[in-house]
């Protein structure tokens, strides 16, 4: 068994999934690349609020660590996606004003993951924040469609495939990290983990991710994640990754400096270690980002380059 296959097996990702199931999922993933994100203002007919509430129970217990992962390895994973980084670079704001842009994104996620009082509160507040975030992305896609000049028979900006990939980086990467660091057990905590994925399915539905690619359960997520990685990760890393990763390291260093007495050098060193350590947990992420197995030196190098003006 290859090293990569071993690491997939370590996280419970079967490398011997049923052929027909993989073919069906692959077809859905391929098709989603041609479809723009489609936010939905009405909650899904299949939504069970008790399961949504159970998902928020998981947030109450593990949300702090989950959001740390989202802001580091989840975010960085999107930079390796062939349909995402060109979009980010085209809009221009993230490369030039990384910290502020990520602060706004973090505020969106905080609102979506804020624990609701009841079903009405969820549908009127948290769910609608997810819808609005999806609408924002749909608007951005419309604004850059001509400038990207993509062949719509091959892909469209902020398409269903890449949006599903982003959804999975935020839903799956934290679970992956929690299992690796033994904060949760995939067998003992199976019910709670499923509730987390169900919550993200409802959130993702509102944002506009394809219905047939939503992570209804942990088992379903484990089927789809490798296929989305295969679809969006390429052997040639997207241009712009050094700029984006450099901005992320500087952002983390600023956060460390603001909450400690660390010197700028200590904060930068801490940021490199924090980001690099989380990237190494996720199978294939360092390679997809064009980083070595020990990415620390490269991350420090990227952070030393000033952002574009």
C-alpha positions, 0 to 999 in steps of 0.5 A: 500500500502506498504512503498516501493510501495508508494515510487515507486508510488511517482516516477511514477513507476506503481506497476500495470503494464500490466501483458503481458508487464511485462512478455515480459520484464522479459523474455528479462531481463532473457535472457540478463543474458546469453549474453555478452556485445556486443559493436557496432561501427556503430550508430543504424539505428533508431538514430535521431540526432535531438533527440540526440542533444536535449539530450545534451541540457538537459546535458547542463542544468542539467549535473553538478548535474547528474554527481554528482549523477552518481558518488555517488548513481549511482555508489553505486547502481552497488555495490548491483548488484549480477553480478557486485560486484563479477566482480569488486572484481575479477579484484581487481583494484577498491577495491585497487585503488578506487579513480584512477579507478573512476577518469578514469571512470569519464574521460570516462563519461565526454568525452561521455557527452561532447556536440558535434558540429554536427552529424559527431562530435558525431558519430566520437567522443562521440559515439566512446568513448561509443563504446570503453568503451564497448569494454574495458568492453568486454575485462575485461569479457574475462580476468576473465571468467575462474577465476569467474567460473560461469555456462554459462547456468546461467550467464556470466561476464559483461552480458547484464542484468547487463550492462543494469542495469549499464546503467540505474543507470547512466540514471535513478538515476539522473532523480529520484534525480532531480524529488525528489529534484524538479529540474525538473517536470516529466510532464512539462519537459517530452520532455526534460527528454525523450531526455535525455533517448533517448541520453542514448539509443544511448550511451548504444547501442554503449556500447553494452547493449541489444537493447530491454532493452534500455530506449528509453523514460522515460515511457519505463525506468519506466517499465524496472527499477523495473524489473532490480532492481528485477533481480540484487538486492538480499536479500543477499548483495554481498560480497565486498560492505563494501570495495567498499563503504568505498573506495567511501566515502574516494574518496568523502572526498578527493574531498571535502578536495581538494576543501575546507579548511575542516579538514580531519574529516570535509571532512569525515563527509561531504562525509558520509552525501553527499553519504548517503543522495543521497542513501536514495533518491533511492527506495530500494538502502540502503536495497540492499546495506545492509545499514540501513534506516539511513546509515551514521554510517555504511558508516563512519565505512566502510570508516575507514577500510583501502583498501586491498593491 
